[in-house]
């Protein structure tokens, strides 16, 4: 009899917990929610954060407000959210860089990308493309690799800085294709692009959106896109895998995460609202206008991406000997 009563009591407790979770999800949020962004206004992390904030405000009836906490390549903002109360009222606009690259660049960051967050969804991914100065006698990636092998250490590539995706993408190419090209870091994408346009450098791995006008004008030549599929912005451009390097992928993605212990029902409510609103056709078109494509995967799929990309980029960083002061 005692065992039966204990079982009934446990069942009632589980039932009550389920009811409380449902009620909490139904009323959440009860106050404004902050989305912390580690980039300055206008950057991709900020753009995704503001897009998500606007759509979540519309869907859930409370203000979602973006707050900037810049510095240390986004790690300050990311650590802040990792240490925030896990109640659904502090989220992070995070990226592949902050979660999977930065932890390998600094001696210490104050968060564990796998253990300290409850992923919501990857909102969008932004493909990069390999572009060269038109004076370079190559028309595709295979020809570039052949030219680089014939001239080791003579071709230079510019980047937005050490450890940036523009840098890591070419380091991955160097490793996979066994070529030697020289890195010239610049203070941002703009000066690196000016150097390429002026012929100071021969090669660049650049976001498709920022290179598209120069590609269309014939000022630079696009060779391949470093994503798993072709980009609708340049549908005739082959992927790196199609160009002879299967398995190559170096794409930036951007998503939202919450502190690790955030209740599952709150995570589910946020995820559902994001998928429903950002999945709308007009939002997808706006993302495409920014050189991004919607992803909107599940929290479990997002967590799997983090677990996969974290060691993958760590291997690239270590092989290239990249260090950030």
PyMOL commands that set and color helices and strands:
alter all, ss='L'
color gray80, all
select helices_A, chain A and resi 2-27+44-60+72-82+96-105+141-150+165-177+189-197+208-216+232-234+264-278+281-289+299-320
alter helices_A, ss='H'
color red, helices_A
select strands_A, chain A and resi 33-37+64-68+90-95+117-126+128-133+156-159+182-185+203-207+220-225+252-259+293-294
alter strands_A, ss='S'
color yellow, strands_A
deselect
rebuild
show_as cartoon
